[in-house]
Amino acid sequence: MKPNTIDRNQVNHFSKDSADWWNEDGPFKPLHRLNPARLGFIRDSLVGHFGLDDSKIRALEGLKILDIGCGGGLVSEPLSRLGATVTGLDADETAIKTAKNHAKAGGLTVDYICGAAEDLASGKKLFDVVLALEIIEHTASPEDFVALCSQLVKKNGLVIFSTLNRNWKSYALGIIAAEHLLHWVPHGTHEWKRFVKPSELAEMAENSDLNAIDVKGLIFNPVKNEFSIHPHDVDVNYFLVAEKL
C-alpha cells in the first residue's frame, strides 16, 4: 500500500496565503529573511559533497535536484540559477501556480509539479539531491516521508532536511515569539508536538538507508537582523544532511 504523507489540513492552512509567496513583507517573510543563509548552506554542502567547482557562477550544473514542499519556489529558483536541473514539488495547487508564474516571468526553467512525494517515488525517478526544507513537521507521517526521500535519491546522493527541534526553547521562540509576539508567521503555522528532534530525524534516516553526515543550526541575530549557520546551536532551527547508502 502506497503511503500517504500529505496532511490536507496543513496544505489548506498554507494555501490561503500561497498567492503571496514572493511578497517579502507578507506571510512568508521569515523564509525570505532566512533564505540567504539557507541557500549558502545548501550550495556549500553540494559543492563539497559532489566535488564541484566553487568558483563557477553555475556551480551546481549537472545536478538533478528535487525540492519537496517547494512552495512558491524560494529555493528552487536560486538553485536553477546556479545551474542545477530543478524539480519543485508541492501539494498546494495555488503555490505551484505562483511558482510557475514567477519562474516564467524571470525566464527560468523549473519543472514544477503539484503532487506528493509518493507520486514521484512510484515512478522510479531518482535525483542527485532531495531537499525537504521546513516540510517534515507538516507531513502526516514523518517516518514514511523520510523513507520516500530516501527512495527518490540516488546512491551516494544527498537528502537535506531543515526543521524545528522540539524543546522548551523552540516552543518559546518558534511559536510564542514568532507567531504571537513578533507576528512573523500566521497563528497556527506550527504545532510544537510536530517538531522533530535531531536524534529522532537521524534515526528515521538510518532506518531508511540514509546516513546522517552533518547537522548544523540556523540562528537569528536580532542585532544584525539576519540568520546565519551555527556549527553547534541546533536548539531551534537546524539542518540535517544525509547520504544515501
Residue pairs with C-beta under 8 A, 6 or more apart in sequence:
2 118
2 122
3 118
3 141
3 144
3 147
3 148
4 116
4 118
4 140
4 141
4 144
5 116
5 117
5 118
5 139
5 140
5 141
5 144
5 145
5 148
6 91
6 116
6 139
6 140
7 138
7 139
7 140
10 138
10 139
11 91
11 92
13 186
13 188
13 189
14 71
14 92
14 95
14 138
15 92
15 93
15 94
15 95
17 26
17 27
17 28
17 186
18 71
18 72
18 92
18 94
18 95
18 98
19 94
19 98
20 26
20 27
20 28
21 28
21 71
21 72
21 73
21 74
21 95
21 98
21 99
21 102
22 72
22 74
22 98
22 102
23 29
24 32
27 185
27 186
28 71
28 72
28 74
29 184
29 185
30 178
30 184
30 185
31 71
31 74
31 134
32 74
33 226
33 227
34 218
34 220
34 227
34 237
35 74
35 75
35 78
36 226
36 227
37 218
37 226
37 227
37 228
37 229
38 75
38 133
38 162
38 218
38 227
39 75
39 78
39 79
40 229
41 216
41 218
41 229
41 239
42 75
42 79
42 131
42 160
43 59
43 60
43 82
45 158
45 160
45 214
45 241
46 52
46 60
46 63
46 129
46 158
47 53
47 54
47 59
47 60
49 158
49 243
50 63
50 128
52 59
52 60
52 62
52 63
53 59
56 83
57 82
57 83
58 81
58 82
58 83
59 82
59 83
60 79
60 82
60 83
60 84
61 82
61 83
61 84
62 83
63 83
63 84
63 85
63 128
63 129
64 84
64 85
64 87
64 127
64 128
64 129
65 79
65 84
65 85
65 86
65 87
65 127
65 128
65 129
65 130
65 131
66 86
66 87
66 89
66 120
66 127
66 129
66 130
66 131
66 152
66 153
67 75
67 76
67 79
67 86
67 87
67 88
67 89
67 131
67 133
68 89
68 90
68 117
68 130
68 131
68 132
68 135
68 149
69 89
69 90
69 132
69 133
69 134
69 135
69 138
70 76
70 88
70 89
70 90
70 95
70 96
70 99
70 112
71 90
71 92
71 95
71 99
72 95
72 98
72 99
72 102
73 88
73 98
73 99
73 102
73 103
73 110
73 112
75 131
75 133
76 86
76 88
76 99
76 103
76 110
76 112
77 102
77 103
77 106
77 108
77 110
79 86
80 86
80 103
80 108
80 109
80 110
81 108
84 129
85 111
86 110
86 111
87 110
87 111
87 112
87 113
87 120
87 127
88 96
88 99
88 110
88 111
88 112
88 113
89 112
89 113
89 115
89 116
89 117
89 120
90 96
90 99
90 112
90 113
90 114
91 114
91 115
91 116
92 114
93 114
96 112
96 113
96 114
99 110
99 112
100 112
103 109
103 110
103 112
113 120
117 145
117 148
117 149
117 152
118 148
120 152
121 148
121 151
121 152
125 152
126 152
126 153
126 154
126 157
127 152
127 153
127 154
127 157
128 153
128 154
128 157
128 158
129 153
129 157
129 158
129 159
129 160
130 149
130 152
130 153
130 157
130 158
130 159
130 160
131 159
131 160
132 145
132 149
132 159
132 160
132 161
132 162
133 160
133 161
133 162
134 162
134 163
135 145
135 163
136 142
136 145
136 146
136 161
136 163
136 196
136 201
137 163
137 164
137 190
137 191
137 194
137 195
137 196
138 194
139 145
142 196
142 201
142 204
143 204
143 207
146 161
146 201
146 204
146 205
146 207
146 208
146 210
147 204
147 207
147 208
149 159
149 161
149 208
149 210
150 159
150 205
150 208
150 209
150 210
150 244
153 159
153 244
154 244
155 244
155 245
156 243
156 244
157 243
157 244
158 241
158 242
158 243
158 244
159 205
159 210
159 241
159 242
159 244
160 239
160 240
160 241
160 242
161 201
161 239
161 240
161 241
161 242
162 218
162 237
162 238
162 239
162 240
163 195
163 196
163 201
163 237
163 238
163 240
164 170
164 174
164 190
164 195
164 196
164 236
164 237
164 238
165 195
165 196
165 197
165 198
165 234
165 235
165 236
165 237
165 238
166 192
166 193
166 195
166 196
166 197
167 197
167 235
169 235
169 236
170 192
170 195
170 235
170 236
171 192
173 236
174 190
174 192
174 195
174 236
174 237
175 190
175 192
178 184
178 185
178 189
178 190
179 185
179 186
179 187
179 188
179 189
179 190
180 187
198 215
198 234
198 238
198 240
201 212
201 240
202 212
202 215
202 240
202 242
205 211
205 212
205 240
205 242
206 212
209 244
209 245
210 242
210 243
210 244
210 245
211 242
211 243
211 245
212 240
212 241
212 242
213 241
213 242
213 243
214 239
214 240
214 241
215 234
215 238
215 239
215 240
215 241
216 229
216 230
216 231
216 234
216 238
216 239
217 229
217 230
217 231
217 232
217 233
217 234
217 235
217 236
217 237
217 238
217 239
218 227
218 228
218 229
218 230
218 236
218 237
218 238
218 239
219 227
219 228
219 229
219 230
219 233
219 236
219 237
220 226
220 227
221 227
221 228
229 239
